[in-house]
Amino acid sequence: MIQSAQIPPAIERENFLPYALPMIGEEEIEEVVDSLRSGWITTGPKVKRFEGAICDYVGTKHAIAVSACTTGLHMALAALDIGPGDEVIVPTMTFCATANVVVHLGATPILVDVYDDGNIDIQSAKASISSKTKVIMPVHYAGQACNLEEIYQLARDHNLAVVEDAAHAIGNHYRGHKIGSDSLDELAKGLPRITVFSFYATKNMTTGEGGMITTDNDELASRMRILSLHGMSRDAWKRYTSAGSWYYEVVEAGYKSNMTDIQAGLGLHQLKRLDGFVETRQKYAAFYDAEFAKIPEVSTPPVHQDRDHIYHLYVLRLDLEKLTIDRGQFIEELKEQKIGTSVHFIPVHIHPYYRDNLGYSRDACANAASIYDSMLSLPLYPKMEQQDLIDVVNAVKHIVAKYRR
Ligand SMILES: *Cc1c(COP(=O)(O)O)cnc(C)c1O
């Protein structure tokens, strides 16, 4: 008990601090109400406007609004004709959706390892390429851009299409180019290239549920748009306007993945505030970085000089050898101090479906498995206040001091 004097006290908060919360303003609320009053509650003029705004913001020729990033990734692979017998390279450190959509099309996801920063390990990707490999799906993990140079080099060497899972990366840059921008085509040199963003409730900007596909490829864009609305011929949504006609043709057995005007109304206003959100996240992350750098039992997210990090997630790593508790207990201790956390992600290859059906051992992606054991995502979002950040830091300090080995 002599030591206890050195342990800073547990923090005392009145309210639980969730790990993520959206920032919805009055403008968003009014825009949604306007949709409800107007009668345009499904895909309509606001979706068109939102797509146009994304084209301008990202710098791309085509933007296709969809019901989720998941359905966008699905449309991307479907438009690339991915099906039975094909293999798609997916980093294991991602949300299950990235791999699930490959399975939905009858193809096989090949799960590969990641670097310490959580982004796809190019050697692991290279080693898994076979004559069946058609696509590589890098994930800009936590909001830090992947090393696109080496990814597109690999894609060019093996003639692969690239579908970037940019669920965490709207508003981020790679070497000065916005993620999803057509200006990154110089890396692709003519290879099919598609980017998909997520506007899920916890993401850097939200439409509740929603996603956006970008590409500069006319043919793929047209096909994804048709596939996302039952396979009906172009601009089928116009059939309910004076400009439209009752007649349409189904040219493919498509899907139902369109976005609604209610979602797009949210998105139009969230997009205007996105750069401000990102700035706040980066400022908060810098505060965490400075504070956690003083604690030898934890390490801060790795960053790279040539890339931006927009901190969709702030992933703290625990040095388990210096602590007497594991990550799960660490999370429980934070919860006791009313701090919410999450884990991003349980590597896909560890989930029973993938482990049992595709035969992955835990060590098949050893780095991801080891990162998984030691990581947790701390609360980081624009709605947090200075005191919330201080509470998180002090809660971590308390636990580390209490369970220092
Ligand atoms: C959130 C997320 C998705 C899925 O996004 P939805 O919009 O919820 O479908 C896909 N990939 C990653 C990496 C994600 O974090």
The ligand as an SDF file (V2000), in Angstrom:
LIG
                    3D

 15 15  0  0  0  0  0  0  0  0999 V2000
  -17.5620    1.6130  -41.4120 C   0  0  0  0  0  0  0  0  0  0  0  0
  -16.7340    0.8320  -42.3350 C   0  0  0  0  0  0  0  0  0  0  0  0
  -17.2610    0.2040  -43.4610 C   0  0  0  0  0  0  0  0  0  0  0  0
  -18.7350    0.1110  -43.7130 C   0  0  0  0  0  0  0  0  0  0  0  0
  -19.3290    1.3420  -43.8100 O   0  0  0  0  0  0  0  0  0  0  0  0
  -20.9360    1.4180  -43.8650 P   0  0  0  0  0  0  0  0  0  0  0  0
  -21.1740    2.7870  -44.4090 O   0  0  0  0  0  0  0  0  0  0  0  0
  -21.4040    1.2510  -42.4610 O   0  0  0  0  0  0  0  0  0  0  0  0
  -21.4070    0.3490  -44.7580 O   0  0  0  0  0  0  0  0  0  0  0  0
  -16.4120   -0.3930  -44.3590 C   0  0  0  0  0  0  0  0  0  0  0  0
  -15.0830   -0.4170  -44.1440 N   0  0  0  0  0  0  0  0  0  0  0  0
  -14.5310    0.1440  -43.0450 C   0  0  0  0  0  0  0  0  0  0  0  0
  -13.0540    0.1050  -42.8880 C   0  0  0  0  0  0  0  0  0  0  0  0
  -15.3430    0.7680  -42.0970 C   0  0  0  0  0  0  0  0  0  0  0  0
  -14.8070    1.2700  -40.9910 O   0  0  0  0  0  0  0  0  0  0  0  0
  1  2  1  0
  2  3  1  0
  2 14  2  0
  3  4  1  0
  3 10  2  0
  4  5  1  0
  5  6  1  0
  6  7  2  0
  6  8  1  0
  6  9  1  0
 10 11  1  0
 11 12  2  0
 12 13  1  0
 12 14  1  0
 14 15  1  0
M  END
$$$$
